[in-house]
Amino acid sequence: MSDNGDNAATLTLCRTIRGRVRIINPCDDPTAALDPSKPLGYNPVQHLAIALGCCMTEFARRFLERRNLPQTLMATLDWQVDGRRCRISRMDLTLRLAVTLDDEERHILDRMMNHCPVHQALHGNVPVHIHVQQLDEEELRLAEEA
């Protein structure tokens, strides 16, 4: 995964009813520690994506909890880095829930997620687009394993 130049990058994490968060993609490479040419850990942009994903999924989890809805969810973050300007040009968050929300619930969720402090810190500097979808069966199984 590369996020330098004009490349896009992706990171997926999941949060379960137990409150556990697991990063699914990129997968950790256990052999990386043996190869000094491979970087260890996440780069700063990946850390920012993880922070945004964790914060937004926590707000979404609270929304679901208050409505007694299943709290298992996944977030995929995609971003674009403009290497010439050395800045993040966009971040997209796709939030996948175990339930389908009606229009009113979706509106309330959007308002709640706008209170995320990481999202607020990015506001005006990096466009963050939020999409909400339903988890498919494979994603639900994967998220429940976390």
N, C-alpha and C positions, 0 to 999 in steps of 0.2 A: 504494500500500500504506500503510495507516495502522495504527499500533499504539497509539493513544491512545484515551481513553474506554474502552468495554468491547468494543473491536474485536479481532478475531483477525488475525494476520498470518502469512505463510508465507515461507520461504526454502529454496531447494534448492541443494545443492552436490554435486559429484561428485569422486571421487578415482580415478585410474587406476593401473595397475601401475607406471607411470613416476613415481608419487608426486606428480603434479601435482594441484592442487585448483583447481576452477573454480566460481564462483558462477553458477548458471544462472538463478535467479529470486530476487530481482528483477533484471531485465536493466538494465544501465547505459544511460542515455539520453544519447547524445552531444550532444544539443541542450540539455541541462540547463545546461551551462557558459555558454551564450549567454543564458540567461534568469535574471536575478538574483533572481526571485521563487521559483525552484525550489531546494530544498536540494541541496548537493553532498555526495556520500558517503553513508555509512550512519549511522543514529542509534545511540545507545548500546545499545538492546535488540537491534538487528540485529547489532552487533558481538559481543554476548554469544552470540547464536544461531550466528554464524559460528565463534566460539571453541569452543563446544560441539560443533558439527558437525565441525569439523576435528579436534578431539581424539578424538572418538568414532570417526570414520572411520579415524584412524591406528591406534587400538587394534584395530579390526576388520580393517584391512589386515594388521597383524602376525599376527593369528590366522589369516587366510587364507594368508599366506605360509608360516607354520610347517607348514601342512597341504598345501602345494603345490596350493592351490586358486586359481582365477582371482581376482585382487585388485581388479578393477574393481567399484566400488560407488557408490551414490548415497545421499545423506541428505536428507530433507526435514524441516525443523523448522517446527512450527506452535506459536504461542504466543498466549496471551490476556493482555491487560493490563487491570487493574482501574484505571480512571482516577480513581475516587473515592478509592481508597487509595494511588494512585500506586505500584503494584507489579505485578510479573509474577505472575499467578495460576496459570499452568501453562505447561509446555513439553512438546511431544510430538515425539519423533524417530522417523521411519520410515526404517529402514535397508534399502535394497534391494541385494541381492547378485546376482552372476552365477550363483550355485549355490544349490541347496536344501540346507539343513542338516538332519541327523537330530536327534532330541531331545537326545542327549548333546552333540553339537557346539554346539547352540543354548545349552545350559546353560553350557558352558565359555565361549562367546562372551559371554554375559550377565555371567558372573563377571569376565572380563577387562575389559569395558567399564565395570564398576563401579569400576575403578581409575583411570579418567580423572580428572585433577585438576580440570578444569572442572566435571564432573558432581559430584565430591565437594564442591566449593565451593558448589554450589547445593543440595546435599542438606540437607533439613530446612527450607529457605527457599522453594524453588520445586519443586513436584512435577514430575519429569521421567519421562515414560512412554516406553519404548522398544519399538518394534515392528519385527520383521524380516520382510521379504518378498523375493521373487525379482524381479529386473529383467525387464521385458518387452523385446521386441526393439527397440522404438523408444528406450527408455531406455538400453539397452546401447549402441546406436549413438551416441546423444548423449554418453554418458559416455566412450566411446572416442575421441571427437573432442577431448576436453580436452587 
